[in-house]
Amino acid sequence: MPGVENNRLIDKAQFRSDAEADLAFANPDLPAVCVRIISGYSPNPPTAIWPQVQQFTIDCAIAMKPRTPANARRLMTMIALFSTWVVTVTGCPVRADRIFTQSHLDRFVKGKLSGHSVAYRFDVSRMLAKIGQTLTNSNLTQLPTPKQSEAVPPHTFDDIARLYSWANTLSTPLKRQNARSLLALSAGAGLTSQQIMDAQIGDIDLVEGRAFVTVREPRERRVPLRASWVPTLTRAIGSRTSGDIFRAYRLEEYPPNQLQQFLSLNRGELRPSVARLRSGWVVSLINADLPVAVLLKVTGFATPGSLRPYLRYAALNDDTAWLARITGEARA
């Protein structure tokens, strides 16, 4: 039918390539931005084995039904790295049941990723095990959850003032935007380095002077930004309406690497620590006397025990100030 074919040609004009158009037509429920990322992905640096596993990687990523750019990018990166390594090392057929095995997963995490942190290896193991279970219905075992580490001390108020000055005196608009986004997202919403690199402009909602940040991983939640950091985040975003909030090349194996490189290349009087900025954010919530259920929801912690390392930095309360509530003479 000529009319149908013409409509298809018209629709194809909005895509960057035939591969992107074909993927979109075959997967109408897949968000357009995810289609673009999946169809346009290629490993960096390129590998000779990539053409052999490319379609497999795409099929696996689609089967996991990504809904956000960050999720689509991580799926393609992790599946490509894993499948490329498995086929290169073992020469096995490019099939989900032959690639996603417990033996391959264990060897990949303990060997190929041996130079990475415990937290990163756990995250990769968790993600690949989930993909393998979804695709093959097998019971793959991930690495055990890392033990809760001690919280690092928060930056002091003087530190924050110096970091704010550093962010606003960098030499280019892009550098200032990145520095402001780093500070606002970590100190104002408690994002980790990985979450900062994943954050998109579309994850920010500005409502009546307040800002809310949607955090996708590992537990999706909507985090209200501390009021003092709203102007900083607003300036970091500027007039942009889409894309990465922190604008830098993403190293496929470990995106936060580029954040650390940014800090190394733009040294100030004091180097910002995302972990310390996040620690200060958690402590500020504890000091606000929020109910435990609210603390867990906002921070994304799974259990109250995760808050324990931060208590050493929280303000000490005088029990007598709470006497009426303890005795039941006053309501909370």
C-alpha positions in Angstrom: 0.0 0.0 0.0 1.7 3.2 -1.2 0.1 5.4 1.5 1.4 3.2 4.3 4.9 3.1 2.8 4.9 6.9 2.4 3.9 7.3 6.1 6.7 5.0 7.1 9.2 7.1 5.0 8.0 10.3 6.6 8.3 8.8 10.0 11.8 7.6 9.3 12.9 11.1 8.6 12.9 11.9 12.3 15.5 9.3 13.0 19.3 9.6 12.7 19.8 6.2 11.0 17.9 3.3 9.4 19.0 1.2 12.4 17.4 3.6 14.8 14.2 3.8 12.8 13.9 0.0 12.5 14.5 -0.4 16.2 11.9 2.2 17.0 9.3 0.5 14.7 10.0 -2.9 16.1 9.8 -1.7 19.7 7.0 1.0 19.9 6.9 0.9 23.7 10.6 1.8 24.0 11.2 5.5 24.8 12.7 7.3 21.8 15.8 8.4 23.8 16.5 4.8 24.7 16.1 3.7 21.1 18.7 6.3 20.1 21.2 5.2 22.8 20.8 1.5 22.0 20.9 1.8 18.2 23.9 4.2 18.3 26.0 2.4 20.9 29.5 1.2 20.1 32.2 0.3 22.5 35.1 2.7 23.2 37.7 1.6 22.3 36.3 -0.6 19.5 36.9 -4.3 19.7 37.2 -6.8 16.9 34.6 -9.0 18.6 31.9 -6.3 18.7 30.2 -7.1 15.4 29.8 -10.7 16.6 28.0 -9.7 19.8 26.3 -6.4 18.8 22.9 -7.7 17.9 23.0 -9.9 21.0 23.8 -6.9 23.2 20.9 -4.9 21.6 18.4 -7.8 22.1 19.4 -8.3 25.7 19.1 -4.5 26.5 15.7 -4.3 24.9 14.5 -7.4 26.8 15.3 -5.5 30.0 12.8 -2.7 29.0 14.9 0.4 29.9 12.9 3.5 30.6 15.6 6.1 31.1 18.7 7.2 29.1 21.0 6.3 32.0 19.5 2.8 32.3 19.8 2.2 28.6 23.4 3.3 28.5 24.3 1.2 31.5 22.6 -1.9 30.1 24.4 -1.6 26.7 27.7 -0.9 28.4 27.6 -3.8 30.9 26.1 -6.4 28.5 28.7 -5.4 25.8 31.6 -5.6 28.2 30.5 -8.9 29.6 29.5 -10.6 26.4 32.6 -9.4 24.6 34.8 -10.8 27.4 33.0 -14.1 27.6 33.2 -14.7 23.8 36.8 -13.6 23.6 37.9 -15.8 26.5 35.8 -18.9 26.0 34.7 -18.8 22.4 31.2 -19.9 23.4 28.2 -19.4 21.1 26.5 -16.0 21.3 23.4 -17.2 23.2 22.0 -16.0 26.5 22.0 -19.4 28.1 25.7 -19.9 27.1 27.0 -16.4 28.1 25.0 -15.8 31.3 26.3 -18.6 33.4 27.4 -18.6 37.0 31.0 -19.6 36.0 31.3 -16.7 33.5 29.8 -14.2 35.9 32.2 -15.2 38.8 35.3 -15.2 36.5 34.3 -11.8 35.0 33.8 -10.0 38.3 36.7 -11.5 40.1 39.1 -11.3 37.2 38.2 -8.6 34.7 37.0 -6.2 37.4 39.6 -7.1 40.0 41.0 -3.5 39.9 37.7 -1.9 40.8 36.1 -1.1 44.1 34.1 -3.6 46.1 31.0 -1.4 45.6 31.4 -1.2 41.8 32.0 -5.0 41.5 28.9 -5.6 43.6 26.8 -3.3 41.4 28.0 -5.0 38.2 27.4 -8.4 39.6 23.9 -7.5 40.8 23.0 -6.0 37.4 24.4 -8.9 35.3 22.8 -11.5 37.5 19.4 -9.7 37.1 19.8 -9.7 33.3 20.8 -13.3 33.2 17.9 -14.3 35.4 15.5 -12.4 33.2 16.8 -13.8 30.0 17.4 -17.4 31.0 15.2 -18.0 34.1 18.4 -19.3 35.8 19.2 -18.6 39.4 22.4 -16.7 39.1 24.1 -15.6 42.4 25.5 -12.1 42.7 28.3 -11.0 45.0 27.2 -10.5 48.7 26.1 -7.1 49.7 29.2 -5.1 50.8 29.4 -4.4 54.5 28.3 -0.9 55.6 31.4 1.3 55.6 32.0 4.0 58.1 30.6 7.4 57.0 33.2 10.0 56.2 33.0 13.3 58.2 30.9 16.0 56.5 32.5 19.1 55.1 32.4 22.0 57.6 30.4 25.2 57.0 33.7 26.9 56.2 34.5 24.2 53.7 31.2 24.7 51.9 31.8 28.4 51.6 35.2 27.8 50.0 33.8 25.2 47.6 31.0 27.5 46.7 33.5 30.2 45.9 35.6 27.7 43.9 32.6 26.6 41.8 31.7 30.2 40.9 35.2 31.3 39.9 36.2 28.6 37.5 37.5 29.8 34.1 34.6 28.7 31.7 30.8 28.6 31.8 30.9 24.8 31.3 33.3 24.3 34.2 31.2 26.5 36.5 28.0 24.6 35.5 29.6 21.2 36.2 31.0 22.4 39.6 27.7 23.8 40.6 25.8 20.7 39.6 28.3 18.5 41.6 27.8 20.6 44.7 24.1 21.0 44.5 23.3 17.4 43.7 25.6 15.9 46.4 25.3 18.5 49.2 21.6 19.3 48.4 20.2 15.9 47.5 22.8 13.4 48.6 23.6 11.9 45.2 26.6 9.6 44.9 29.2 10.1 42.1 27.5 7.5 39.9 24.1 9.1 40.5 25.5 12.5 39.5 26.8 11.1 36.3 23.4 9.5 35.6 21.4 12.6 36.4 19.5 14.1 33.5 17.9 17.6 33.2 14.5 15.8 32.9 15.0 14.4 36.4 14.7 17.8 37.9 11.3 19.3 38.8 11.0 22.9 39.8 7.7 23.5 41.7 6.9 26.8 43.4 10.5 27.6 44.2 11.4 24.1 45.3 13.4 21.6 43.4 12.9 17.8 43.3 15.5 15.3 42.0 14.3 11.9 40.7 17.0 9.4 41.5 16.7 6.2 39.5 19.3 3.8 41.0 19.4 1.7 43.1 16.0 2.6 44.5 14.0 5.1 42.5 12.8 8.0 44.6 12.0 11.7 44.4 14.3 13.7 46.6 13.5 17.3 47.7 16.6 19.5 47.2 17.8 21.5 50.2 16.5 25.0 49.8 19.9 26.7 50.0 21.1 24.7 47.0 18.2 25.4 44.7 19.7 28.6 43.2 23.0 26.8 42.6 21.3 23.9 40.7 19.2 26.4 38.7 22.3 28.2 37.6 23.9 24.8 36.7 21.1 23.9 34.4 20.6 27.3 32.9 18.4 27.3 29.8 19.0 23.6 29.0 15.9 21.4 28.8 17.5 18.0 28.2 20.7 16.0 28.5 23.2 15.2 31.2 23.3 17.7 34.1 27.0 17.1 34.6 28.4 17.4 31.1 31.5 15.2 30.4 32.5 12.2 28.4 31.3 9.0 30.1 34.0 6.3 30.5 32.1 3.1 29.8 33.5 0.9 32.5 33.2 3.6 35.2 31.5 6.9 34.5 32.5 8.6 37.8 36.1 8.5 36.6 35.4 11.6 34.6 34.0 13.4 37.6 37.2 12.7 39.5 39.2 13.8 36.5 37.2 17.1 36.4 38.2 17.7 40.0 41.8 16.9 39.4 42.0 19.3 36.4 40.2 22.1 38.2 41.9 22.2 41.6 41.0 24.8 44.1 42.0 25.6 47.7 40.0 22.6 48.8 39.1 19.5 46.8 35.4 18.7 47.0 34.5 15.2 48.2 31.2 13.8 47.0 31.2 11.3 49.9 31.7 14.1 52.4 29.0 16.3 50.8 26.6 13.4 50.8 27.5 12.6 54.4 26.6 16.2 55.4 23.3 15.9 53.6 22.4 12.7 55.5 23.5 14.2 58.8 21.3 17.3 58.1 18.3 15.1 57.7 19.0 13.3 60.9 19.4 16.6 62.7 16.0 17.7 61.3 14.4 15.0 63.5 12.6 13.4 60.6 10.8 10.1 61.3 12.9 7.0 60.4 10.4 6.0 57.7 10.9 9.4 56.0 14.7 9.2 56.4 14.7 5.8 54.7 12.5 6.9 51.9 14.5 10.0 51.1 18.0 8.6 51.4 17.1 5.3 49.7 18.6 3.3 52.6 17.1 -0.2 52.9 17.3 -0.5 56.7 17.6 1.9 59.7 21.0 0.3 60.4 22.4 2.1 57.3 21.9 5.4 59.3 24.1 4.3 62.2 27.5 5.3 60.7 26.2 8.9 60.4 24.9 9.3 64.0 28.4 10.0 65.3 28.3 13.3 63.3 24.7 14.3 64.2 23.9 16.9 66.8 23.5 15.7 70.4 20.1 16.3 71.8 19.2 17.1 75.4 16.9 14.3 76.6 15.1 16.8 78.8 13.9 18.7 75.8 12.0 15.5 74.7 10.8 14.6 78.2 7.1 15.5 77.5 7.1 13.3 74.4 8.9 10.4 76.1 6.4 10.4 78.9 3.4 10.8 76.6 2.5 14.2 78.0 2.8 15.9 74.6 2.2 14.7 71.1 4.9 14.6 68.5 
